[in-house]
């Protein structure tokens, strides 16, 4: 939660009263966390829980696992910090968390044999950018990448002979399984269960292997594994078992880590907080310019941009689009069930900005559905030079909330195009119906990536 609060505080950076209040609330909640209450007097190791009736639990937070972020945040706190020395003495156990062993030719620097469950590489790094820095034990980008590559190699060699494992079908981490729930990992706790979030949450580290896994999960298992909210929690190919649920605590990292690969936006927002750099320095992190990363800075053409006004609207809507290249383009409106309502424009269009009007009627001439709709814009030429790895996009959120509205819709801020405060907030908080629509878009984006289709830029709008 605290990691998310700091990202929110940086994202809502406008001067309006609403955004000022959001920042103030995020700051108030962040500064109210008393990390010292989880550190017993005279000790150097944080505890997992504190109860008002029973006090501190006996369970300690020590590495290596998903909790590096806990120590970073606790040390960074401007109001209730714990000593920086707890990182070494408590988290790193005075160096005892070091591993420095290789598996399948990939060195792992901390933790356990074969790396442990894949979630170790996800939760601390939703906001904390591990690239280009290291502490006394590891460059954690390199370590996390190698952890993922160990899992790929393990599933390729498949020493236990489980059905369905392979170079393009991999991923062991905490999830449901046929016997309940377990933190699956290579060799020591492998019962034949594969968990999509293990591979898909590793996208910044091993994008090609993550994409290959996504295509296998979708193409091989289809509707058995893929549902309205994306991939189900886990499956066991050998037993023909598939989880019936989608667990946010397991699958939450997927979209965030895809976005960290695509634009690094979550990383950038979190790392921009003033408290983080001094805490990293106090812990002992230093620059590591020799880092090798698989998450490049964006080099593909700028994503297609589209906006709608008025928003909300009752039927008739005007769109502003911005095309980076000449070529065939199409703008379509979809309802929340995924049904195409209308084609607003199609054919060859010149590069640059254009304004389009929709009368709110479907292709048969009937009035539109009168509720939230999705606008889909497709532009073939924009994909020229783009690889599959650049098509991984969470455009459902990003295209509306990050510098997309054109000036002719009345929300220009100099050269910095951005939605109004109201639209930025409504995109997140318009309620279940709009979030329902965003889930459809996220699902369709992954479908397009897996199918190797041209990238599509989308935005959720309200038309009623």
N, C-alpha and C positions, 0 to 999 in steps of 0.2 A: 504494500500500500504506500509506504513512504517513498519508494522508488517512483511510483506512479504520480504521487503528489508533486514531486520535484519536476517531472516531465510536464505535468499540467501547468505548473507555475511558469515554466519557460514558454510553453506553447501559446498561452493567452497573454500576449505581450503588448496588446493595444492600449490606447490611452482612455478608452471609454469607461464609463462607470461600471458597466457589467464586468469587463475584463479586469479592471482594477480590483473589484470585489472578489473575483475568482482567485486572483493572485493572493489577496489578503487572506482568504479562507484557507487556501493551500498552505500558505506560510504559517498560519495559526495552528493548523493541525500538525504540520511537520515539527514545529517548535514545541508543541505540547507533549510530544513523545519523550518520556523520561527513560532513557536507555540505562541510566545508572540503577534503576530499580531491578534490573535483571542481572546485575553484577554483585555477587555477594561481597560483603566488606572484607577487604584484605585479599581478595582473589583476583585472578586475571582472566577468567573464563565466563562468558555469558551463559545464562541458563535459558532453556527453551520456553518455560512458562512461569507465570507468577499468579497466584490465586489470592484473593483478599481474605480467604479463610485458612488456607493451608500454607501460604507463603510460596517460596521459590521451589521449583521442582528440582530433582536431582539430575535431570538430563542436561548435559552440557552441550554447547554449540562449539564443536571443534572440527577442523578440516581433515581431510578434504571432502566436501560435499557441495550442496547448493547454497551455502550460507555465507560465502565471502561478503556478499552485499550487506549482511547484517552488521558485520564489524565496520565496514566502510561507512555506513550510515551512522552508526553509533559514535564513531570517532569524529565524523563530520558535523554532528549536531551542534548548532550554535548556542543551545540553551542547556542541554543535559548530556554533554559528551562523556565518553569513557576514555581512559588514557590510550594514546597511540600504541603503547607497549603491549596492550592486550592482543593486538593483531599477531605479534610474534609469540608471546607467551601463552595466549589462550587459543586463538584460531589455528596458528601454525604449530602449536605444541612444541615451541622452541626448535622447530625444524623437523620434528618427527613425522609431519605429514608428507615430507619429500619421498619420492619413489625412485625416480631415475632408472627405470627399466624399460626395455623395448619389447613390443609384441607385434609380430608380423612385420617387423622392420620399422615400426613407428615408435619413437621414444615418448614415454609418458613421464612427466616430471613430478607430479604429486598424486597422492591418493592411493589407489588399490590396483592390484593386478587386473589388467584388461580395461581399467578405467572406471568401472562401476556403471550404474544406470546412466543413461544419456542425459537425464535431466540435470546432472551436475554441471553440464555445459550450457544450460539454458537460463535458469531463473536469475542468477546473479548478473547475467549479461543482457537482460532485456533493455536496461538503460545504461549500465556501466559498459563502456566501450573498451574491450581488452586489447585492442590493436596498438602497436607501436609503443609498448611500455612493458616493463617487467618488474617484479619485486625480487626478493632474495631467492625465490624458489622457481619461478617460471615466467615466461611470456604466456599469458593465459589464452590468447588467441591461438598460438601455436599448439599449446597443450590441448585445447578443446578441439581443434582441427584434427590432431592426431588421435584423440579419443574417438571421434567419429570414424576416422579411417580404420581404426582397429575394429570397430563394429562392422564396417563394410567387409573387411577381410575375414573376420570371424564368420559372418553369415555366408560369405562366399565359400570358404573351406568347410563350414558346417560340420564341425567335429562330432556333433551328437546326431547327425543325420536327420534333422527335422524336415518334414515336407514344407515346401514353399520358401525356404531360405535361399538367398543368392545375392549376387552383387547389386542387383536392382530390386531386391526385396529384403530389406534389412531394418533393424531398429529395435533395441531392447531398452526398456525403461519402465518406470512405475506405471501400472495400469491395471484395469480389470484383466482377469484371465479365467479359464474354465473353473478354477477352484476358488475364486474370490477376487483378491487383489494382492499384488506383490510388486516389489521393486526389482524387475527383471534386469539381468546383466549377463555379459558374456561368461560362459563356462560355469560359474559358481551358482547362478540362479537362472538357468535357461530351461524353461519347460515347453518350448515350442511356440510361445506367444510372441507375436510381432505387434508393435505399437506405432502407428503412423507418426505420432508427434516426435518420436525419437529421431526419425529421419528428417521430417519436415521442419522441426524446430532447430535443426542443424544447418539450415540453408546458408547462413553467412559463412560457415566454415567449409562446407563441401557442397557447393551448389549443384554441380553436375550429378553427384551421387544422390542428392536429395530429390532432384527433378526425376531421375531415373526411377527412384522408389515411388514417387507420386504417380508416375505414369503406370507403373506396375500395379499399384494398389487400385487405381481407378480402372485401368484397362482389363486387368485380369479378374478382379473381384466385383466390379460394377456395383449394382444396387445392393448387393449383399453387404458391402463395406461402406458404400457412399450413400448418404441420405441428405435430407433437407439442410441440415446444419453442417455438412461436410463429412469427413471421414469419422466413422464411429471409433470408440476409444481404443479397441484392440481386436485382434482376431487370432485364431489358432488354425492354420491351414490343415494340419494333420488330423484334427478332430472335427473339422468343418464347423467350428464354433466362431461366432462373431458377437461382440458386445452389443447390447441393445441401446446403450446410452452414449452420450457425448459429455465427458467430464471436463469442465472448465479448468480445474486445477491441473489436469494433465495436458489438455490441448490448447490452453490459453497462449502458450509461447509461439504457436505456429504463425499466426498473422503478424505478431510483433517481430519475430525473427525474419520473416520474409521481408518486412519493411526495412529492417536493419540491413539486409542484403541490398534491397532495391535502392533506397535513398539515404540510409543511415539516420533518418529523422529521429527515431527514439533515442539512439545513441547521442546524437548532437544535442537534443534538448536536455537530456539528463546531465551530460558533461558540462553544459553551459552554466550550471548552477555554481555560484561563487564558493560554496562550501566544499566542493568536491576536490578541486586541485590541491588545496592545502592539506586536506586529509590524506590524499594519495602520497603527497610528498612526506608527510609525517610518518606514514606507514613504511615508506622506503621504496616506493615505485620510482623508477627513473626511465627516461626515454630509451626506446629501443628502435632505432631507425632501420635496423636490419630485418625487421619483421617481414615475413612473407605472408600475405593475406590473400584470401579468395573472395573478399568483398570489395570490389573495386569502387573507386569514385565513379559516379555516373558518367558514361561516355556516349551513351545512346542519345538519339534525338529527344528533345523535351517531350514529355507525355502530352497527348492531345488534351486540350482544355475546353471545357464546356460549362456554361452557367445558365440559369433560368431566372426570369423575372416576369411578373412579381412572384415572390416565393414567401409564403404560400400563395396559391392562386386558385380561382374557381374556374377550371376549364381552360380558357385561352391563356397561352403562355408564350413568352418570347425568349429565344435562346441566343446567347452569344457564343460563337465557337472560334477557336484559334487553331489553324492548321499549319504545321511546320513545313509541309511540302505540298506542291501541286499533286493532284491525283484524284482518284475516285473516292468519294466519301458518302456516308449515309448516316442520317440521324433518325433514330427510332425511339418511340415511347413504349414502355412496357408497364403492365400493372404488376402488383406484388406477387402474383402467382407465377410470373414469368411469361405471361401471354403478351404477345406484341399487340399494342393498341393501334399504333399509327406509324407510318413512315412520313417524317416531316420533310426530309430532303434526301435526294440521291443524285448520283452522277458525278461528273468531273467538276472539281472546284479548285480555284486558285489558292495558293498559300496565303496566309494572313487571316485577319479577323473578318467575321461576317455575322450578320444578324438574321435570324430566322424567326418566323411567326408560326404558331400552331393554334388553330381555332378551337381546340379542345375536343374535336370530333375524331372518331376512329376512321379507318380506311373505308368503311361502308357508309360514312356520313352521319353516323349516330353520335349523340353526345357522349363524351368520355365517361369513365367510371366514377369520377367524382371523389376519388380518394388518392392516397399517395401513389405516385407512379415512378418508374425508373426511366431515365433517359439514357440511351445507348448510342454512342457515336463511334463509327468505325472508319478508319482511314488507312487504306492499304499502303500508300507510299510512306507513311510515317514509320513503318516497320523496316524500311530499307536499311540494311547494315546492323539491324538488331539481332542478337542471338536469343535463343530460348531463355537464357539466364537473365536477360534484361526485360523479359516480359513478365517477370514475377512482380505483380503490382497489387496493392490494396487500394485501387482507385476509388472504391466506394466511399472511403473516408478522405483520402488524400486530395482527389481532384476538386472537391468542394472546399475543403478547409485549408488548403495550402496554396495561396497565390493563384487563384483561377478565374475570378470574375473579371470580365472585360470592362474597360472604362465606360463604354456606352450603356452599361447597365447602372451607372451612377455610383460605383463604389471604388473608384480609383483612388489610390493614395500615392500620388507621384508616379514613379515607375514601378512601385511595389503593389502588384495587384493582389487583392485579398477580399474574401467575403466580408460582409458586415458582421458585427459582433453577434447580432441576433441570429444570423444564418449559421455562424460557427457554433453557437450554443445549441441551436435547434438540431443541427446535424447529429449532435451527440444525445440530446435529451428530448427529442420530439415524442418519445414514448414508444410503446411496444410495436406499433405499426411500422414506424420508420426504421427501427432496429431490425424488424422482420425483413424489411426491404434491403437493408444493408447486408444481412446474412445471405440473401439471394445473390446479391452482386458478388460477395466474396466467394460464394460457391461457384458462380459462373466463371469468375476470373481463373480459379484453379482449374476448372474444366477446360477453358481455352488454352491455358498453359500446357496442360497434359496433352491436349490434342494437337499442339503445335500451330494453332491458328494465329492470325494476325492479332496484335494487341488491341484491346478496346478500352476506351476511357469512358467512365460512367459517373453519374452523379445522382444522388437521391434527391428528389424534389417532392413537394407537396402540391397537389392540384385540387384541394378541397378542404 
